[in-house]
Amino acid sequence: MNDPIISIIIPCYNHGHFILDALGSISVPENIKYEIIIVDDGSTDSNTVEVLNDLKNKGYFVYRQENKGLSGARNTAINLAKGKYILPLDCDNKLLPNYIPYAVNFLEENSEYSIVYGKANFFGDKTGPKPIKPYSVQELMTWNFIDACAIYRKTSWAAIGGYDESKTMRMGVEDWEYWLHLTFYGFKFHFYNETAFLYRLTGTSMVDKDTSPNFQILRNYIENKHSYYLNFDAPAEFYINKFKASPLVFIAKLILSTYFPNFYEKQIEKKRLKRF
């Protein structure tokens, strides 16, 4: 039997009340063979254990392990995966049907690219678009605008040794570190300019509970790990020096570029202004 072309990996830790929504959102055309791998990352919630047992009895592949955090659960699933491409789906999110066929076809036809990611909409406690943008390495080094729900080649994951499973990364931003690591290895990203999935926001999100209070620790860890490429303070220092050199010109450029961008660009084209 031929291996699946894409493996959908779903880490689950005490979110059994959401996982059926995630599974129900998976819709893949018949010509794309896929597999679903669910990793129970040491769930202690009785309802989650019951739901996952029921899914296993229904034929889903459910792998249980001691709690290793999100990075460890993803790495376990990808090690088990047979697919050429990997799609991490958090168990509280939902896919849209256009995403997988677009990404698989794009990666099949464009071997120079390794990662495809798309737009997302919030649902749950908040609605509206999630801030996901076209790829820019400079901007990615400033903040993470790529969600974990991207589709990428398994070979790229293997090349960098997978997701960082350190104790620090268990507090969050493991996907940001992962995208930066792939970037520094030279892997290319493609932005799918359509809504690809739905991102659930609840009052118990990991971002609010763990990531935000410890963000400086997490940022320092990433900067130290990739110190050859990263200096998070460099952009601020650059603009501070620009301001000190000519405060009035700096403020004028800031106002023009922010509120009158077309006029600002025309002045640069006419060589009346230099860009920041």
Backbone hydrogen bonds in HBPLUS format (Angstrom, degrees):
<---DONOR---> <-ACCEPTOR-->    atom                        ^
c    i                          cat <-CA-CA->   ^        H-A-AA   ^      H-
h    n   atom  resd res      DA  || num        DHA   H-A  angle D-A-AA Bond
n    s   type  num  typ     dist DA aas  dist angle  dist       angle   num
A0005-ILE N   A0033-LYS O   2.88 MM  28  5.61 145.9  1.99 130.8 136.8     1
A0084-LYS N   A0005-ILE O   3.04 MM  79  5.08 125.8  2.34 102.4 114.1     2
A0085-TYR N   A0005-ILE O   2.93 MM  80  6.20 149.4  2.02 144.2 154.2     3
A0006-ILE N   A0033-LYS O   3.39 MM  27  6.82 154.8  2.46 150.1 157.0     4
A0035-GLU N   A0006-ILE O   3.13 MM  29  6.67 141.4  2.29 151.4 160.9     5
A0007-SER N   A0085-TYR O   2.85 MM  78  6.23 160.5  1.88 156.1 159.7     6
A0087-LEU N   A0007-SER O   2.91 MM  80  6.17 155.3  1.97 161.1 157.7     7
A0008-ILE N   A0035-GLU O   2.84 MM  27  6.09 176.2  1.84 163.6 162.3     8
A0037-ILE N   A0008-ILE O   2.91 MM  29  6.24 163.1  1.94 155.6 159.6     9
A0009-ILE N   A0087-LEU O   2.95 MM  78  6.11 150.6  2.04 136.5 146.1    10
A0089-LEU N   A0009-ILE O   2.84 MM  80  5.97 173.3  1.85 164.8 166.8    11
A0010-ILE N   A0037-ILE O   2.79 MM  27  6.12 163.8  1.81 161.7 163.1    12
A0039-VAL N   A0010-ILE O   2.99 MM  29  6.22 158.5  2.03 135.8 141.5    13
A0012-CYS N   A0039-VAL O   2.81 MM  27  5.96 147.7  1.91 172.0 161.7    14
A0041-ASP N   A0012-CYS O   2.91 MM  29  5.91 157.0  1.97 145.6 153.1    15
A0018-PHE N   A0015-HIS O   3.03 MM   3  5.61 165.2  2.05 117.7 122.6    16
A0019-ILE N   A0015-HIS O   3.33 MM   4  6.51 145.0  2.46 150.6 160.5    17
A0021-ASP N   A0018-PHE O   2.94 MM   3  5.59 132.4  2.17 119.1 130.7    18
A0022-ALA N   A0018-PHE O   3.38 MM   4  6.78 153.6  2.45 145.6 153.1    19
A0023-LEU N   A0019-ILE O   2.93 MM   4  6.22 166.4  1.95 155.8 158.6    20
A0024-GLY N   A0020-LEU O   2.89 MM   4  5.95 154.7  1.95 141.9 149.5    21
A0025-SER N   A0021-ASP O   3.12 MM   4  6.27 125.0  2.44 138.1 150.7    22
A0025-SER N   A0022-ALA O   3.15 MM   3  5.28 142.8  2.30  98.9 109.6    23
A0026-ILE N   A0023-LEU O   3.19 MM   3  5.55 163.5  2.22 111.0 116.1    24
A0032-ILE N   A0029-PRO O   3.05 MM   3  5.66 166.7  2.07 120.8 124.6    25
A0038-ILE N   A0061-PHE O   3.05 MM  23  6.17 168.3  2.07 162.5 164.9    26
A0063-TYR N   A0038-ILE O   2.81 MM  25  6.21 167.4  1.82 165.8 168.4    27
A0040-ASP N   A0063-TYR O   2.79 MM  23  6.03 152.8  1.86 148.9 158.2    28
A0065-GLN N   A0040-ASP O   3.10 MM  25  6.33 154.1  2.17 176.4 168.6    29
A0042-GLY N   A0065-GLN O   2.87 MM  23  5.58 102.3  2.49 157.7 163.1    30
A0049-VAL N   A0045-ASP O   3.06 MM   4  6.39 163.6  2.09 156.8 161.3    31
A0050-GLU N   A0046-SER O   2.96 MM   4  6.14 156.0  2.02 145.5 152.1    32
A0051-VAL N   A0047-ASN O   2.87 MM   4  6.11 162.3  1.90 152.4 157.1    33
A0052-LEU N   A0048-THR O   2.89 MM   4  6.09 167.4  1.91 156.5 159.7    34
A0053-ASN N   A0049-VAL O   2.93 MM   4  6.07 151.7  2.01 143.6 151.6    35
A0054-ASP N   A0050-GLU O   2.98 MM   4  6.21 157.3  2.04 148.2 154.1    36
A0055-LEU N   A0051-VAL O   2.94 MM   4  6.26 153.3  2.01 147.7 155.3    37
A0056-LYS N   A0052-LEU O   2.94 MM   4  6.13 156.2  1.99 145.5 151.8    38
A0057-ASN N   A0053-ASN O   2.95 MM   4  6.22 155.4  2.01 147.6 154.2    39
A0058-LYS N   A0054-ASP O   3.03 MM   4  6.28 130.7  2.28 136.8 150.1    40
A0058-LYS N   A0055-LEU O   3.07 MM   3  4.99 129.8  2.33  92.0 106.1    41
A0060-TYR N   A0055-LEU O   3.02 MM   5  5.51 156.7  2.08 153.3 145.9    42
A0059-GLY N   A0056-LYS O   3.06 MM   3  5.24 160.8  2.10 106.4 111.7    43
A0073-ALA N   A0069-GLY O   2.93 MM   4  6.18 156.5  1.99 155.7 163.1    44
A0074-ARG N   A0070-LEU O   2.96 MM   4  6.15 160.9  2.00 150.4 155.4    45
A0075-ASN N   A0071-SER O   2.91 MM   4  6.13 165.2  1.94 152.9 157.2    46
A0076-THR N   A0072-GLY O   2.98 MM   4  6.12 157.4  2.03 144.0 150.2    47
A0077-ALA N   A0073-ALA O   3.05 MM   4  6.27 165.2  2.08 147.8 151.5    48
A0078-ILE N   A0074-ARG O   2.89 MM   4  6.13 161.9  1.92 156.1 161.0    49
A0079-ASN N   A0075-ASN O   2.91 MM   4  6.04 154.4  1.97 148.2 155.0    50
A0080-LEU N   A0076-THR O   3.17 MM   4  6.45 140.9  2.34 141.8 151.9    51
A0080-LEU N   A0077-ALA O   3.11 MM   3  5.14 126.3  2.41  94.3 108.2    52
A0081-ALA N   A0077-ALA O   2.97 MM   4  6.11 122.3  2.31 136.3 152.5    53
A0081-ALA N   A0078-ILE O   3.10 MM   3  4.78 135.4  2.31  90.6 103.4    54
A0154-LYS N   A0084-LYS O   3.00 MM  70  5.77 170.4  2.00 147.3 146.7    55
A0086-ILE N   A0152-TYR O   2.76 MM  66  5.41 159.1  1.80 156.7 163.7    56
A0152-TYR N   A0086-ILE O   3.04 MM  66  5.41 155.3  2.11 145.4 151.6    57
A0093-ASN N   A0090-ASP O   3.00 MM   3  5.55 169.0  2.01 126.6 127.5    58
A0094-LYS N   A0198-LEU O   3.04 MM 104  5.05 163.4  2.07 141.6 145.6    59
A0198-LEU N   A0094-LYS O   2.66 MM 104  5.05 165.2  1.68 158.6 163.1    60
A0096-LEU N   A0196-ALA O   3.02 MM 100  5.45 147.5  2.13 148.8 138.5    61
A0099-TYR N   A0096-LEU O   3.28 MM   3  6.03 161.4  2.32 124.8 129.1    62
A0102-TYR N   A0098-ASN O   3.35 MM   4  6.31 156.1  2.41 142.8 149.7    63
A0103-ALA N   A0099-TYR O   2.98 MM   4  6.18 175.7  1.98 163.9 164.8    64
A0104-VAL N   A0100-ILE O   2.92 MM   4  5.97 173.9  1.92 162.9 165.0    65
A0105-ASN N   A0101-PRO O   3.06 MM   4  5.98 164.0  2.09 141.6 146.8    66
A0106-PHE N   A0102-TYR O   2.90 MM   4  6.06 157.7  1.94 150.5 157.6    67
A0107-LEU N   A0103-ALA O   2.92 MM   4  6.10 169.7  1.93 155.3 157.5    68
A0108-GLU N   A0104-VAL O   2.91 MM   4  6.03 153.5  1.99 149.9 157.6    69
A0109-GLU N   A0105-ASN O   3.10 MM   4  6.20 144.8  2.23 141.4 149.6    70
A0110-ASN N   A0106-PHE O   2.89 MM   4  5.92 122.0  2.23 143.2 159.1    71
A0113-TYR N   A0110-ASN O   3.12 MM   3  5.88 166.8  2.14 122.5 126.4    72
A0114-SER N   A0188-LYS O   3.00 MM  74  5.58 171.1  2.01 143.8 146.7    73
A0153-ARG N   A0114-SER O   3.03 MM  39  5.50 146.3  2.15 149.0 158.4    74
A0115-ILE N   A0188-LYS O   3.19 MM  73  6.45 152.2  2.27 158.9 160.1    75
A0190-HIS N   A0115-ILE O   2.77 MM  75  6.10 141.0  1.92 148.3 161.4    76
A0116-VAL N   A0151-ILE O   2.81 MM  35  5.25 159.8  1.85 154.6 161.7    77
A0151-ILE N   A0116-VAL O   2.85 MM  35  5.25 169.6  1.86 160.6 163.5    78
A0117-TYR N   A0190-HIS O   3.06 MM  73  6.50 157.8  2.11 166.1 171.7    79
A0192-TYR N   A0117-TYR O   2.72 MM  75  5.79 174.6  1.72 158.0 159.3    80
A0119-LYS N   A0194-GLU O   2.94 MM  75  5.55 150.8  2.03 149.4 148.5    81
A0196-ALA N   A0119-LYS O   2.82 MM  77  5.54 173.6  1.83 134.3 135.2    82
A0130-LYS N   A0120-ALA O   2.89 MM  10  5.40 178.2  1.89 138.7 138.9    83
A0121-ASN N   A0197-PHE O   3.28 MM  76  6.84 149.3  2.38 147.5 155.7    84
A0199-TYR N   A0121-ASN O   2.80 MM  78  5.95 163.7  1.82 149.3 155.0    85
A0122-PHE N   A0128-GLY O   2.65 MM   6  5.33 165.6  1.67 176.3 172.1    86
A0123-PHE N   A0199-TYR O   2.94 MM  76  6.05 138.7  2.11 143.5 141.4    87
A0201-LEU N   A0123-PHE O   2.86 MM  78  6.18 156.6  1.91 166.0 174.0    88
A0125-ASP N   A0201-LEU O   2.81 MM  76  5.41 175.5  1.81 153.1 153.3    89
A0132-ILE N   A0130-LYS O   2.81 MM   2  5.91 111.8  2.28 121.3 104.9    90
A0140-LEU N   A0136-SER O   2.86 MM   4  6.06 156.7  1.92 153.2 160.5    91
A0141-MET N   A0137-VAL O   3.14 MM   4  6.31 140.9  2.30 140.3 148.6    92
A0142-THR N   A0139-GLU O   2.84 MM   3  5.05 154.3  1.91 106.9 115.3    93
A0143-TRP N   A0139-GLU O   2.98 MM   4  6.37 156.1  2.04 160.2 166.4    94
A0150-ALA N   A0148-ALA O   2.80 MM   2  5.61 140.2  1.95 104.6  92.8    95
A0156-SER N   A0153-ARG O   3.13 MM   3  5.51 136.2  2.33 104.4 114.9    96
A0158-ALA N   A0154-LYS O   3.02 MM   4  6.35 159.3  2.06 152.8 158.4    97
A0159-ALA N   A0155-THR O   2.99 MM   4  6.10 146.9  2.10 139.1 147.8    98
A0162-GLY N   A0157-TRP O   2.88 MM   5  4.93 145.1  2.01 162.6 153.8    99
A0161-GLY N   A0158-ALA O   3.18 MM   3  5.07 157.5  2.24 100.9 107.7   100
A0170-ARG N   A0167-LYS O   3.22 MM   3  5.35 148.2  2.33  99.6 108.9   101
A0171-MET N   A0168-THR O   3.06 MM   3  5.90 167.4  2.08 122.7 126.2   102
A0172-GLY N   A0169-MET O   3.11 MM   3  5.43 165.4  2.14 109.8 113.9   103
A0177-GLU N   A0173-VAL O   3.11 MM   4  6.46 166.6  2.13 156.7 158.5   104
A0178-TYR N   A0174-GLU O   3.03 MM   4  6.13 149.1  2.13 135.5 144.6   105
A0179-TRP N   A0175-ASP O   2.91 MM   4  6.19 160.3  1.95 153.6 156.9   106
A0180-LEU N   A0176-TRP O   2.99 MM   4  6.22 163.1  2.02 154.0 158.9   107
A0181-HIS N   A0177-GLU O   2.89 MM   4  6.04 157.9  1.94 147.2 153.6   108
A0182-LEU N   A0178-TYR O   2.97 MM   4  6.25 160.8  2.01 150.4 155.1   109
A0183-THR N   A0179-TRP O   2.91 MM   4  6.09 153.9  1.98 144.6 152.4   110
A0184-PHE N   A0180-LEU O   2.89 MM   4  6.18 161.2  1.92 156.2 159.8   111
A0185-TYR N   A0181-HIS O   3.13 MM   4  6.37 130.5  2.39 138.6 151.3   112
A0185-TYR N   A0182-LEU O   3.21 MM   3  5.12 134.9  2.42  93.5 106.0   113
A0187-PHE N   A0182-LEU O   3.13 MM   5  5.59 160.6  2.17 157.4 151.6   114
A0186-GLY N   A0183-THR O   2.91 MM   3  5.17 153.8  1.98 106.5 115.1   115
A0194-GLU N   A0192-TYR O   2.80 MM   2  5.62 141.8  1.94  96.2  90.4   116
A0209-LYS N   A0205-SER O   3.18 MM   4  6.40 161.2  2.22 148.8 154.5   117
A0210-ASP N   A0206-MET O   2.80 MM   4  5.50 167.0  1.82 146.9 151.4   118
A0211-THR N   A0206-MET O   3.17 MM   5  6.47 163.3  2.20 144.4 149.6   119
A0212-SER N   A0207-VAL O   2.86 MM   5  5.81 175.3  1.86 162.6 162.0   120
A0214-ASN N   A0211-THR O   3.05 MM   3  5.35 135.1  2.26 106.9 119.7   121
A0215-PHE N   A0212-SER O   3.39 MM   3  5.13 170.5  2.40 108.3 107.2   122
A0218-LEU N   A0214-ASN O   3.05 MM   4  6.35 160.0  2.09 156.0 162.3   123
A0219-ARG N   A0215-PHE O   2.81 MM   4  6.03 161.1  1.85 156.1 161.4   124
A0220-ASN N   A0216-GLN O   2.95 MM   4  6.09 159.7  1.99 146.0 151.4   125
A0221-TYR N   A0217-ILE O   3.01 MM   4  6.23 151.6  2.10 143.5 151.3   126
A0222-ILE N   A0218-LEU O   3.06 MM   4  6.37 163.5  2.09 152.4 155.5   127
A0223-GLU N   A0219-ARG O   2.93 MM   4  6.13 163.4  1.96 151.6 156.6   128
A0224-ASN N   A0220-ASN O   2.92 MM   4  6.07 159.3  1.97 148.1 153.3   129
A0225-LYS N   A0221-TYR O   2.92 MM   4  6.10 156.1  1.97 149.0 156.1   130
A0226-HIS N   A0222-ILE O   3.00 MM   4  6.14 156.0  2.06 150.2 155.7   131
A0229-TYR N   A0226-HIS O   2.99 MM   3  5.71 145.9  2.11 119.4 127.4   132
A0230-LEU N   A0226-HIS O   2.89 MM   4  5.86 158.2  1.94 155.3 161.7   133
A0234-ALA N   A0231-ASN O   3.01 MM   3  5.53 158.7  2.06 118.2 124.9   134
A0237-GLU N   A0233-ASP O   3.01 MM   4  6.21 163.9  2.03 159.1 164.3   135
A0238-PHE N   A0234-ALA O   2.90 MM   4  6.05 152.7  1.97 152.6 160.1   136
A0239-TYR N   A0235-PRO O   3.11 MM   4  6.42 163.9  2.13 154.3 156.2   137
A0240-ILE N   A0236-ALA O   2.92 MM   4  6.08 151.0  2.01 148.7 157.7   138
A0241-ASN N   A0237-GLU O   3.01 MM   4  6.17 158.3  2.06 145.0 150.1   139
A0242-LYS N   A0238-PHE O   3.04 MM   4  6.34 149.8  2.13 142.0 150.9   140
A0243-PHE N   A0239-TYR O   2.90 MM   4  6.07 158.3  1.95 144.6 150.1   141
A0244-LYS N   A0240-ILE O   2.93 MM   4  6.19 161.2  1.97 149.6 154.7   142
A0245-ALA N   A0241-ASN O   3.02 MM   4  6.16 150.1  2.11 142.8 150.2   143
A0246-SER N   A0242-LYS O   3.25 MM   4  6.55 150.2  2.34 146.8 153.1   144
A0250-PHE N   A0246-SER O   2.98 MM   4  6.10 161.8  2.02 158.0 163.9   145
A0251-ILE N   A0247-PRO O   2.94 MM   4  6.15 163.7  1.97 151.8 155.5   146
A0252-ALA N   A0248-LEU O   2.96 MM   4  6.15 159.7  2.00 147.5 153.5   147
A0253-LYS N   A0249-VAL O   2.93 MM   4  6.14 164.0  1.96 152.6 156.3   148
A0254-LEU N   A0250-PHE O   2.91 MM   4  6.13 153.5  1.98 147.2 155.4   149
A0255-ILE N   A0251-ILE O   2.94 MM   4  6.19 160.2  1.98 152.2 156.4   150
A0256-LEU N   A0252-ALA O   2.95 MM   4  6.16 168.2  1.96 153.5 157.0   151
A0257-SER N   A0253-LYS O   2.84 MM   4  5.89 170.1  1.85 151.9 155.2   152
A0258-THR N   A0254-LEU O   3.06 MM   4  6.00 143.0  2.20 138.7 148.0   153
A0259-TYR N   A0255-ILE O   2.88 MM   4  5.84 171.5  1.89 154.4 157.3   154
A0260-PHE N   A0256-LEU O   2.79 MM   4  4.75 140.8  1.94 125.9 136.7   155
A0264-TYR N   A0260-PHE O   2.95 MM   4  6.16 160.3  1.99 157.0 163.6   156
A0265-GLU N   A0261-PRO O   2.94 MM   4  6.14 160.3  1.98 149.4 153.3   157
A0266-LYS N   A0262-ASN O   3.03 MM   4  6.28 155.1  2.09 146.6 153.4   158
A0267-GLN N   A0263-PHE O   3.02 MM   4  6.29 153.5  2.09 150.2 156.8   159
A0268-ILE N   A0264-TYR O   3.15 MM   4  6.46 147.3  2.26 143.8 152.6   160
A0269-GLU N   A0265-GLU O   2.93 MM   4  6.23 157.4  1.98 148.5 154.8   161
A0270-LYS N   A0266-LYS O   2.95 MM   4  6.18 150.2  2.04 145.6 153.5   162
A0272-ARG N   A0267-GLN O   2.81 MM   5  5.14 155.1  1.87 166.1 163.4   163
A0273-LEU N   A0267-GLN O   3.31 MM   6  5.58 138.9  2.49 119.4 116.5   164
A0271-LYS N   A0268-ILE O   2.94 MM   3  4.83 153.8  2.01 102.1 109.4   165
